[in-house]
């Protein structure tokens, strides 16, 4: 394993921690969830059926990632989180817009042209 791979977040580990309810919610994310009409259950469901679409290996103090999953109502949801292998730390969550993402919400659209 090279150094870059070892800094990547493992989805199975995130899902395992989620199942065990080892999630840390900051005041920031709880405020955002209320503003955006997203429930904690929505986030947990999306993590359990989701996949990592972006890795942020150089985030400080620990690496983070962006997960794309579905809510119970089958809406696409993006969840940014990090993990220290003991807990998931929720950073933010939002419903992705087609303005910034492709039709599957898994690839960012390029800003501007060449």
Buried (B, 14 or more C-beta within 10 A) or exposed (E): EEEEEEBBBEBEEBBEBBEEEBBBEEEEBEEBBEEEEBEBEBBBBBBEEBEBBBBBBEBEEBBBBBBBBBBEEEBBBBBBBBBEEEBBBBBBBBBBEEEEBEEEBBEEEEEEEE
